[in-house]
Amino acid sequence: MAISYNKLWKLLVDKKMSKADLRKAAGIAPNTMTRLRRDEEVTLSVLNRICVALDVNIGDVMEFTNDERDGEYDG
């Protein structure tokens, strides 16, 4: 399984927010933003701060996807 934050980036466009605006609103460190841009894992506390800042649920900002490259999918 892989993580995708595509929903987050689309949400920012809809809300007319930049990634820098989100970083400031949610109190996210620059290296954490880099992890988000690379679709890497971040802590639940970071995801919680993003959800609070945007007034959304976690499913509105991320999703797990089937990624054949990681070899973990049993489907």
Secondary structure, DSSP 8 states (H G I E B T S, - for coil): -EEE-HHHHHHHHHTT--HHHHHHHHT--HHHHHHHHTT----HHHHHHHHHHHT--GGGT-EEE--GGGS----
